[in-house]
Amino acid sequence: MSAATRRLGAAALALAFAVSSAPASARGSAPSDTSEETAQPDAAAVAEAPQPEVEAPVPEAPPPAEADAASGERVAVLPLRLTGELPPHVPVIMEVGVVERLRRGGFNVIAPKDVSERSADAATCEDASCWRTIASTNGARYLVRVDVKIVDRDYELALQLIDGTTGEQAADATGLCDLCGHDEVSDMLANKAATLSRAIAIKAATSPTLSVQSEPPGGQVFVDGELAGVAPLELELPPGAHEVRVEKPGFYAQAREVTLVDGVRESVRVELLEVPSAEAKDKERRGRVLRGIGWAGVATGVGALASGAALIAIDQRPITSDCAGENIDINGTCKYRYATLEGGIALTAVGVALAATGIALLVVGRKRERAPSSKVRAQVRATGLQLRF
């Protein structure tokens, strides 16, 4: 074999070895235990190579306890109120962030656009009555009001949670974003919405409590027409207006309306008025009779006193109709004079006795006829509202 042939054969073997080695490394075959060198990737090639897309993290689900407590709550987000200038799409993005964060809390959230379609004054509402109307129109338990004020590059943020039942503020969350961009402001608004979300969850987990006491104890308590128990009694009820009625045999029933709010304990105390028995009614009737006799006695006694006093006053005065001619003595004294002292004294004594008897009968009759007071008094205490009957 010639030298050229040998060189050609060696080159072919080297080429075959190189070709057989390359696929093995490309297929990811495990490197040999005897390999002493590991190929290092070129940094520039790695930098220029297309990187795989990384998916955005999935929003974390709300804690089960928060979602369970808030289930069924309907929240309406009012249109964002902006003081300053922003591109038209930016306030919309901010509203969407607030809505989405509240939905993560497990609430049934009504977007600002839908609220505006149902309530034309949603963006301008400023008082409790208006807020109650918006909540009722949208079937919402709570309203969320969002205010953004721009001062240079600073943003003043304020979120207000409004109780749709009372129209009063239930919670708020405020913040200041210095030299912020639109995205940073949107993120801060979403965080403030999370604060309100927790406030709603806490309120939903704490139902209103109504405490009912009756005097005397043992009155049957009816709430919205249904028997709830016997006083003293403490109940957990849904928020809103309720009719509370307390009944007890032998007493007049008492009814009142109370408005309950989440997380608040209301107290109602009822003083029941006793229904007069047949004996009491008879005593009352006799009392009226005694009072009538008493007034008659007083009137007669006063008349007798006046007459007695008049008789005493004219005693020994001359009878002027008979004082003429021979009825006048040499000294000019009339022979005929009134002798009314004894009668006046007797009549005065009778008048005093009649007046005293009449007064006594009036006192006795009043005691028998008197009925218990039925005044109703309302009193606000730190623990809530107290009603006294």
Salt bridges, closest charged atoms under 4 A:
GLU100 OE2 - ARG103 NH1 3.36
GLU126 OE2 - ARG81 NH1 2.47
GLU126 OE2 - ARG145 NH2 3.21
ASP147 OD1 - ARG81 NE 2.83
ASP147 OD2 - ARG145 NE 3.54
ASP163 OD1 - ARG141 NH1 2.61
GLU215 OE1 - ARG269 NH2 3.70
ASP224 OD2 - HIS242 ND1 2.77
GLU234 OE1 - ARG265 NH2 3.07
GLU247 OE2 - ARG245 NE 2.76
ASP262 OD2 - ARG141 NH2 2.65
GLU271 OE2 - ARG388 NH1 3.31
GLU279 OE2 - LYS283 NZ 3.82
ASP282 OD1 - ARG285 NH2 2.73
ASP282 OD2 - ARG286 NE 3.19
GLU284 OE2 - ARG288 NH1 3.32
GLU369 OE1 - ARG291 NH1 2.77
